[in-house]
Amino acid sequence: MSEFLLEVGTEEVPARLLDGAAADLGRLFGKAVDGMGLTDIGDVTVESTPRRLTLVARGLPARQQDRCQTLRGPARRIAFDGEGNPTRAALGFARKAGVTVPDLEVGEDGRLCVTRTIVGRSVRDLLAESLPGVVLGVRFPRSMYWTGKGGPRFIRPIRWLVALLDGEVVPFEIAGVRSGNTTWGHRRLGSGHLAVSGEGDYRRALRDNGVLLSGEDRSERILSGARALLPPGMLLRDNPRLLRTLVNETECPTAVLGNFDERYLDLPEEVLETVMLVHQKYFAVQDGEGAMANCFVAVANAASDNGGVIRRGHERVLRARFNDAQFFWEFDQRSSLAERVDDLEDVTFQATLGSYREKTDRNLEVVEGLVESLRVDDATAAAARRATLLAKTDLTTEMVGEFPELQGRVGGLYAAVQGESREVADAIYDHYLPLGASGPVPRSQAGRIVSLADKLATVGGMFRAGLMPTGSKDPLALRRAAYGVARIVMETGAEVSLDRLVDLAAAGDNSSRLRGFLLDRFRHWLRDSRGFAADVVEAVLAAPDQVPVDISARAKALASVRHTDDFEALAVSFKRIRNILEHARFSTTAEPPSVHPDLLESGAETELHGALQPVAAAVGELNSRREYGKSLPAIASLRPSLDRYFDQVLVMVDDEAVRNNRLAFLAGMLQALSTIADFARLVPDPRR
């Protein structure tokens, strides 16, 4: 079995794109190997540095296996005339198959056929043909031409190609760059081109020339080097995202410890950390109690920092950035947040929806609706109103103008130093939360109201303007905002209905589309964050009660019983009821007609009708207290009566009055018992 090495050497690829490119290269190579008909190959690994994508495949065969192929041609009666002479059909088929007419056989189906052996091709030749497509098929958000318009496209110019199968070059070419056995080391630490003969030789050559090919090795070098430099008692602030960025930006990472003047620690840590992390890509350092220390760790793409030149350069740059931040902080205090509210008239929120002053007014309207719906106390309501009025004013500050990543948080920090209450300051600080699927939600109820109002007003306004997400495109991040609504409502137990949320969002003619959009976010939350099965989620979402926090409670109760014998059978019965009603075109949503007891047939039908009344009453009482764990077993107790009903009663009888009475009875039962979930949507376990 063979070993294959592929290296695509480029100009530096942006760090944020490197992991995706490596994964795509592995996927495309696997697809190409499958297309060659190769099976049971060994493992394939893909690694990367800023200047190279490297793939190693072990266990490739030298050749494809020979395979038999049967070609089928025309029927014998068409291939030969009445005297047994071959017709043009037989001659053409023989010529296509590469045989003579006597070599043709007649299969069991009466058609001509020929079986031939196709000799497997050399894997080296197959790779030579497929590799240009594999390399150029790697996807990037944007690619560039580097040989002229119409030439091959890649994220950065390809400078060299290594392709070796058991040490022998696999020949192919991309834009004039021919594959070979020559690679290059670190741009400054390497000693020029390096001839290699295989994976082991390749790795040694790179390491000897300043390149750590493994991302894990580079990550460990960064962390161990940083920890070795830290003063006693100091800790590196964990930041996996920054670490991954630095791994993807370097080939020979070296940690460098720098310091800054203690006076800068008077600035909020959020400001200092944003400058270090976002703008300079430095790790912050903290003491044993978690307070920020006046030092940082930078990472250089070099073997060492002998003489401290790199350290002094980073310290000088950081000092200038901190001076800017300190100036902005002091300058911004000349105007309070309250004095900046009218300045929002000059900041555009969205061309159709107007300025951020108009956005603030709209947010305040939604806050009033939420205050009423959630029945919050006066103090919380006042804090929410005040925080909403001030929440966007930090967009007019110099600090946010320079460091836009701080919007919201800067407003909260400014509110605190300008005398606003702690609840108002925290609500402003948190009002963009949650930022994703796993980040925190706002800490206080006032903060959650402000955040909900901001997100609902944004999504509703965009839908009202016809700016809905399409397909996978969502440039306005409306899905994230709607998912934030779902998380806040679900995770904090907010007692507000989905219909009320839609009303507050005020999407105009697109309200129904917004309702489906929000409902889809709740669906994702239940499935992805809480792990409920898809059919359980669909069942509870189809029930009429749409208080989101109630949806979560019903899904939890249903998931605990859905695979019991009674509920498996009950789901089948409810599906049968729904099918009968739909086939009869009997409404399952409108209020069903009254059931006439005198038209009920004695036996199974009267038994089910009698059993239903106390169960429906008990279910209604238990559901009002959200005791779904008790309500569901009560519904399941109807299974024996329901089974006998379908065994002994024909619903669609000829007598119209009896038939309509039975349909009304089934429709009423379906409505009375489907307030927790639409049990007809449950999928029976095929193993039962």
N, C-alpha and C positions, 0 to 999 in steps of 0.2 A: 504494500500500500504506500501511496506517495504523500509527500508533504508539499503544500503549495503556499508560497509567500507572495503577497501583493502589497505594494506600498505606492500610494499616490502622494507625491511631494508637491506642495503648493506654497504660495505666499501665505502669510498668516491668516487663518480662518477666524472670524469673530468667535469669541468664547461661547456666546449664547447659542451658536449654531452647531457647535462641534459634536455634542452628544447625539443630536438628531441625525447628523450626517453619518456618524459611525454606525448607528442602528440601521439606517437606510442602506448603507453599503452591505451590511451583513444580510439584510432581507433580500436585496437584489441578487446577491451572489447565491443565496439559497434557492431562489426562484430559478436562476440560470442552471444550477446543478440539477434541479428537478427536471427542467426541460431537456437536459441531456440524458435523462433516464438512469441516472446514477442513484443507487440506493445503498443504505447502510454505510454511509461515509462516517468518518469520525467527527470530532468536534470542530466547530468553526469559531474563532475568536476575533474580535475587532477591537483595536486600540487606536488611540489618537493622541496627537499633540497639536499645537497650533499650526505646525508646518507639515503634517502628514496624517494620512489615514492608512492604517495597516491592518491587513486581514491575513490570518493564518488558518489554513484548512488542513487537517490531518486525516489520513485514511482514505485519500482519493485513490481509486483504481487507476491503473495505467491506461486501460482501454475500456470502452463500453463492452458489455456482453453481447455476443452474437445473438440474434433473435430471428425467429421464424415469422414470416409474414405470408398470409394467404390472400391472394387477390381473386376477386370474383368478377366474372364477365357475363356475357349475354347467355340466355337460355340455349340449350343444345339445338332446339328446333329452329332457332334463329341463326345459330352459328354454322349450321350445315344444311345444304340443300337436300332434296329428296334422294340424290344419288350418293350422298355422303361426302360431297366436296365442301371444303371450307368456304364460307361466304366472306364478304368484306368485314363483317362483324367479328368473325373468328380471327381473321388475319390482323385486324387492327388491335384486338386484345392481345394476341401473341406478341406483336411488335411492342406494345406498351409494357408488357411483362418481361420483355427481353428473352423470350424463348421461341422455339419453333412450334408449329401447330401440333406435331406428334407429342410434344411434351405436355400439352393441355390435358386436363382431366375433367371428368364430369362429377360434380358433387351430388350429395343426397338430395339437394333441392332442384336438381336438373339443370343447374347452371355450370358453365365452364369455370374452372378454377385452376390456380397454379400456386404451389407453395414453394417459397424460396427462402434462402437464408441470407439475412442482411448482416454483413460483417461489421462488428463494432468498430467505431472510429477511435483514434487516439485522443485521450482526454486533453493532451497538450494542444492538439489542433482545435478541439472544441473550445477550450479556454481562450485561445487566440482569437477566435471568432466572436465570442460573447463578451469579453472583458471591456471593450470600448463602450458597449451599451450599458454594462453594469456600472462603470465609473461615471459616465455622463448622465445616467439615470438617477443619481443621488439628488434628492430634492432640497432646494433652498428657497426661502421666501423670494429672493431675487438672485439672479445669476448675471454674469458679465461675459461679454465677448472680449477676448484678448488677442485674437488673430484677425480681427476685422469683422464687419457686419456679415452675418450669415454663417460664421464659423461656429465651432463647438462652444457651448456655454458651461461655465462652472462658477462657483462662488468667488474663486480667486484663480489667477493663472496657474496652470499645472506646469511645474518646472522639471520634474523627473518622474520616472515610473520604474519600479522594480517589480518583476514578475518572474518567479523561479519555481519550477516544478522539479523537485529532487535535484536542485542545483543547476538545472538547465533552464535557460531563458525561454519564456513563453513570448513569442514575438507579436506585438501589436503596436499601434500608433494612435495617438490623439493629438491633433493639431500640430503635427510635426515633431512631437515628442515621442521618441521610440522607447519601448521598454528595454530594460537591461538588467544588470546586476550591480548597479552603482547607486548608492544612496549618499546623503549628506548629513552631517552632524549638526550640532548647535551652531547658530549663525555666527557667534563670536568665539565659542570655545572649541569648535570643531577644527579639524586639520584638512579640510577640503573633501573631495569626493572619496568614497569608501567602497571598495569592491567587497561584496558579500556572496556567500555560497548557500545560505540556508537560514532558518530561523535562529538557531543558536548563535551562529556567526554574526547575524544581523543585530541581535540584541547586544552582544558584546561590543560590536563596533560602535553602536549608538552610545552605550554607556561610557565607553572610553573617550567619546567625543562630545560629552556634555549633554546627553539626551537620556532622560528616564522615560521609556516608552509607556510604562504602566501608569495609568492615572492613580491607582491605589498607592503606588510607590511615591508619586509626587505629593499626594495628599499626606501621607505619613511623614514625608520629609518636611513639609510645611509645619505640621502640628508639633512634631518632636523638636524641630529647630526652634520654634517659637517658645515652647515650654522651657527649653534649656536656657533661653535668654532672659526669662522673666525673673524679676527680683523675688526673693522669698515671700510667700504669702499672697502673691499676685496670681490672678487667673485670667486666661484668655476667654473673652466673651464668645460663647458658641454662636456660630453663624454658618450653617451648612451651605446656604446659597452662595455666600461670599467665598467660602472654601472651594466650592465647585468652579466658580468663575476663575479663581486664581490658578487652580489646577489646569484649566483649559487655556490659560493665557501663558503658561510657562512650560519650558522643557527641562530646565534645571532650576527649580525654585529654591531660593534661599531666604530664610526669615531674617528680618532686620528690625531690631528694637530701637525705637525713637522716643523722644521725650518732648513735652511742651510745657510752657509756663503754667504754674498752678493757678494763676489768676483767671485763666480761661475756664476753670471749673466753676466759676460763678455763673456761667451760662447754663441753661438747662441741659441735662444729659441728652435729651432728644435732639437738640441742635448739634451738640458736639458729635454724637454718634452718627447722625445723618451726614455731616461733613466727612467724617472718617470713612464710613461704610460706602455711601452712595457716590460720593465725589472722588474720593482718593483710594478706595478699596483697601482700607486698613482695618485690621482687627482692633476693636477697643479692648482695654484691659481694666479689670476691676480688682478691688481688694477682697479680703475674705468675707466681708459683710455685704458685698454686692455693689458698693459705691465705685463710681468710675475713678480710675487713677490717671495721673497726668503722664501717661505713656501710651504707646501704640505699637503694633507690629505690622510692618509692611513686608511685602514679598517681592524680591527681585529675581529676574530671570538671569541669574549669574551664579557662579560657583561660590563666591564669597564677597564680603565687603571689606577687604583689607584696606585699612586707612580711614574707614568711616565715610567715604565720599558719598555713597548711596544714602546712608543714614542722614547726613547733613542736608542733602538735597530734599529728602522727604520732610524733614523738620522745617526747612525753610518754606516749602510749599504749604504745609499745614498751618504754619504760623500766619501766613497771608490769608488763608481761608478763614481761620478763626478770627482774625482782625476784622474781616468783612462781616462775619456773623455778629460779632460784638457791636460793630457800628450799626447794623440793621436793627438789632435788638434795642439799642438805646434810641435810635432815630424813631422807631415805630411808636415808642411810648409817648411821643409828643401829642398823639391823637388817640383817644380811647376808642375801643371797639364801637361804643354807642355813637360816637361822633362820626364813625365811618359808614354808618348804615346808608346814608344818602349817596355816598360815593359809589355804592353798588350799581347805581344807574348807569355808570360808565363802563361797567364790566359785563360783557355779553355772555349770557348763558347759552342760548341757542338762537339762531337767526329768526326762526318762526316764533319761538316762545318768549323772546325778549331778553331783558337784562337780569342780572342776579337780584336786583331789587324786586322785580316782578316775581322771580322765583321764590324769594323770601316771603312775599305776601301770599303766594300760593301755598307754601309750606305751612304758614300760620293757619290758613283755612283748614288744612288737613289735620293739624294739631288739635284744633277745636273739635273736629269730628271724633278724633281718637280719644280726647279727654272725656267726651260725652259717652262714647261707646264702652270705654274701659272703666268708667266711673272712678276716676282717680281723685285723690284728695286735693284740696285747694292749693296746698303748698307745692305739691308735685306739678299741678297744672300751671301754676305761676312760673316755676322754674323751667318747665318745658317751653312756655311761650317766650320767656326772656332768652333762653338759649337759642331758640329758633330764630329770633330776631337778629342775634349777633353771630350766628354760626358761620355765615359766609363772609363776614367782614374782613377776615384775615387775608382774603384774596386781594385786598387793596394794600397790603403791607409790603414793605421792602423785603422782609424775611422770606415770605412765600414767593415773591417775585424771583428771588435768587435760588431758593430751595423749595420748589413746588411740592416735593415729597412731604413737606411738613404741614400742608394745609389741613385744617381741622385741629391738629395737635397744637400748632402755634396759637390758634384762636383760643384754645383751652388754657394754654400757658399764660397768654396775655390777659385773659379774663381773670385768672387767679391773682395776678400781680396788680390788677386795676380795681380790685375791691369787689368783684362779683362773688356771689356765694359759691361755696365749694360744689354744690349740686349743679349750678349753672355752668361752672367751669368744666366739670367732668362731662356734662352732657355735650358741650361743644367739642371737647377733646375726643369723645367717642362717637360722634354722630356719623362718621363714615363707616363705622364697624357694622357688621363683620365684613372683612375684606376678601374672604374666600370661603371655601367649604369647611375649613377647620379652625379658623382664627376665632378669637373671642367676640362675643356680642357686647353691646354697651352694658356698663356695670349697673347703672341705676335705671329706675323706671322712667324718669324724665329723659335720660339719654336714649332709652329705647323708643320713646314716643317721638323724639326729635329725628332719630334715624329712620324710623318707619315713615314719618311724614315726608322726609327728604326723598326717600326712595320711591314712595308711592306717587308723589307729585312729579318726579322725574319720569317714571315709567308711564304714568297716565298722560302727562303732557306730550311725550313722544308718540304714544299711540294716537292721541287726539290729532296730532299733526301728520299722522300717516307714516311715521318713521319706525315701523316695526322691524325686528330682526328678520332676515331672510336666509334660509339655509343655515350654513355654518358661519355666516358673516354677522357680526354684531359689533360694529365700530363704536356704538354708544354704550356698550357694556350693560345693556338692559337686562340680559339674563342674569348677570351677577347681582344687579340691584334687586331683581325679583327674587332671586335665591336668598338674598339677605333678608327680605321681607319674610320669606318662609321660615328661615332659621330663627329670626327673632320671635315670631309668633309661636312657632312650635316649641322652641327650647325654653321659652320663658312662660309658657302657659297663658298667653294673652287671650282673653275671652272676647274675641271679635270674629264675626263670621266672614267667610270669603266674599259673600255678596256685599257686605259692608265695606270691605277693603276696596272692592272694585268701584263702589259708589264714591268713596273718598278720593280715589285716583282720578276720577272724572275724565275718562277716556273718550267721551262723546260717542260718536257713531261706532267706534271700535271697542265699546265696552265688552261686548260678548267675546271678542278676540282676546281682550286683556284678561277676561276671566279664565279662558282656556290656557292662556300663557302662565298666569299665576298658578293655576291648578297643576300645570305640568311641573312647575318648580316644587310644589308640595309632593308630587309623585316622585321626583328625583330624590328629595330629602328622605322620604319614607323608604325608598329602595336602597339608595347609596349610603346614606348616613346611618339608618337604623336597621338595614338589612332585612326588611320584610320581603317575602316572596311577591313576585309580580302579580299573581292572581289575588292575593290578599289585599294588596294596594288597590287594584282595580275594583275589587268588591266594596271596600269601604268608601272609595271615592264616588262610586255610583249611588250610594245611599243618599237620601235627601238632606240629611243634617250636614251642613258644610262649615261648622266651626272647626278650624284647622286643628286646634289642640285636641278637640274631641276625636278627630280623625285618627290621630296618633294613638289615643287610648283605645279606640275600637279596633284598630289594626293589631295592637298588642294582645287584646283579649281574643280576637279571632284566630291569630297565629297559634295560640296555645291550644286550640281545640279543633282546628280545621282538619287534622288528619285522624281524628277519632272516628270510629265506625259510624256512629249516629250522624256526624256531620258530613262524612263522605256521602252517605245515602241521602241525607237531606239536600245536599247541593244538587244531586241528580234529580230529585223530586222538584226542587224549585226551578231547575232548568226546564223540566218537562212542563211545569205550570206556565212558565213564560212562553215556551214554544206554542202551547195550546192557545194562549191568549193572543199571541201575535198572528197565528194562523187564522184565528177567528176574527182578526182585526178589532180586537177588544182592547180599549185603552188601558195601559198599565200605569199611566200618570194621573189621569183625571180621577175625581172622586167616583168610586164605583157605585152602581145603584144598590138600593137596599136588598137584602136577601129575604125572601119569603119563606119562613120555616115550613109552611104547609106544603111547599113544593119540594121539600127535601125528601129523599128516599130513606125509608127506615133501614137501619143497619149501619153500614160503613159510613154513609154520608152524614146521617144524624150524629153518629158517634164522633166524627171529626169536627162537626160544627159545635157539638157540646164541649169537646176537649179544647177547641180553639179559644172560646170566650174567656175562661180564667187565665189561660196562658197569655193571651194578648193583653189582658189587664195587668198581669204581673210584669210582663215585659215593659209595658209603658211606664209602670211605677219604677222599676229598676233602672230603666234608661234615663229617667228624669234625674236619678241620683248618680248616673254614670257608673253603675255597678254592672258593667258588661260581663264580667267574669261569672256573675250569677244569672244574667239575662240569657246568655247563650245556651247554657244547659237546659233552661226552661223551654227554649225553642226546640232544642233537640229532643225533648220528651214527647214531642208530637210525632216522632218518626213512626212508631208502630201504627198509629191511627192513619197517618198519611199513606203508609205502605198498603194498608187494607183498602183505603179509598181507591187507589189506582188499580188494585187487583180486582175490585168488585163493581166499580162505578164507571160507566161510560159517559163522559162529559158531553160529547157532541151527538146527542140523541136527536131524533127527528122532531120531537115535541119542542117547538120554539120557546115556549114559556119556561119549560124545565131546563132547556139548554142555556138560555140567557140567565136563569137563576144560578145555575152551576158556574157559569163564567163569572158572574158577579161575586159569588162566594170565593172563587179562586183568586180573583183580582183583589178583593178585600183582604184575604189572608196574606197575599203577597205584599201588599202595602203595609199591613199591620206588623209584619215580622221582618221587613227589610229596612227598618230604620237604622240598624247597626251596620248592615252590609247587604249588598245584593248577592245573596248566596249562590245564585245561578251562575255567577262569574267564577266561582271556585273550580279549579281543575282537579278532578279526582286523581289520587295517587295511582299510577298504572300498576304498581306492585301489589295493590290490594285486590 
